[in-house]
Amino acid sequence: MNQPWNPTTAAPPSNIDQCKCTDKNIWLDIYFLMDASYAMTSPGFDGATAFVQSVLSKMTLGQDYAQQTRAGFILYAADATVQYNLTQWTSTYDMLFNMDLIYSGSLGTNIEAGIQLATDRFNSAEHRANAQKVIVIVASAFETGKDNDPTKAANTFKESGGIIITVEYVQEHGAAVPLLGSLASPGPYQFTNRYGNLTNEEVRQAFCKANCFCPTNYDPYTMGDTVPHGGCYRTVPLTAIQMLAANNCRKQHNGVLANVQSRDKSLFVGALFPSKTKFWIGLQRDSGGYWSWPDGTYLQSNDYQMWAPGYPSAAAGDCVYMYQYSGFRTDQPACDSVFEEGAELMLEDEVTRKKMMSRILNLALQKKRGQSRRKKGYNLRKDILQIRLIRFLSGDIKKTLMIREKRRSRAEGYLKGL
């Protein structure tokens, strides 16, 4: 007999966007490359400056290590100079009322020098290692095929993980600059005022997309885009029981075991492991018999599922592993079986962390009061695992590691016989 489904708590959509963004929480290091050449003209330069300040006006500028954007300004014509570096502004107000960019009006549009200068600044101690690096080129002219062709410098910056956004600033009676967009990163990072409908919000949305990126050594689930809307994933090629695998994801990677809520997601996660590798996913049965994901949402009867024949089963274990063998399938082993793990970096996981800590505290209270041993439907194996979780998180690591080693040795001996 299958376990019941939770009738009230809605399951998450099959594709959850983990790149949700608000203007005030955009968190980037940005260098604006402002065309200060004769081609821009002085009125055009003032207009472009006002546009950039308007874009930044709804963002939080400052020097904190997190949750604030830093903006520097490089002016270029025949040469390029830094007028304001990334450490200049202490607040958005500071930038709005104290910035005074100086127009030169000289001949030449050396975008290459501007990109090289910005790259050098990003490679210095000035750049925060935990922030995405972004170059925004605001230009009225662009010449390619000359000695100062910026294409190579732009490609080198993008290949190193940087994002380039271009803003074609066409003035009245001025010529269009269509080639400027060729310097931009793939995706929605090319803008123009050529048609009179460019808005500040469009550029801020591009910043939101640039703000969503995976750390080094994580695989992005892009869902067909260049942005990891589906999260960031990392495999851990060592076996562990489910409790410790989940704990490792949380403590070492600030994440959770993977949520697999669509066929595309299952194909993506499965492809991260060698064929026939068994690995834990985040689905688990709770004490009430309901299946839930690490974010607290419950599996519904009409959700995407790929159980092996005969599962889910009331007689089987409470945890779920997945493997690829003649197609993907999931089974219910005991939670103290040992498999590899796929850590999912939740880009917005504060709620998940709070829920996990709440559950741990509740278990601790139950253990202290003796309630868990007296309640109806008591499961000795599950209670032992829960107590071990409390011990592990409260610092009794030695005892937990001894238990884990015994379990692992026994399970590995069993797996060798398969």
Buried (B, 14 or more C-beta within 10 A) or exposed (E): EEBEBBEEEEBBEEBBBBBEBEBEBBBBBBBBBBBBBBBBBEEBBEBBBEBBBBBBBBBBBBEEEEEBBBBBBBBBBBBBBBBBBBEBBEBBEEBBEEBEBEBBEEEBBBBBBBBBBBBEBBEEEBBBEEBBBBBBBBBBBBBEEEEBBBBEBBEEBBEEEBBBBBBBBBBEEBEEBEBBBEBBBEBBBBBBBBEEEBEBEEBBBBBBBBBBBBEEEBBBBBBEBBBBBBBBBBBBEEBBBBBBBBBBBBEEBBBBBBBBBBEBBBEBBBEBBEEEBBBBBBBBBBBEBBBBBBBBBBBBEEBBBEBBEEBBBEEBBBBBBBBBEEEBBBBBBBBBBBBBBBBBBBBBBEEBBEBBEEBBEEBBEBBEEEEBEEEEEEEEEBBEBBBBBBBBBEEEEEEBEEBBEEBBEEBEEEEEEE
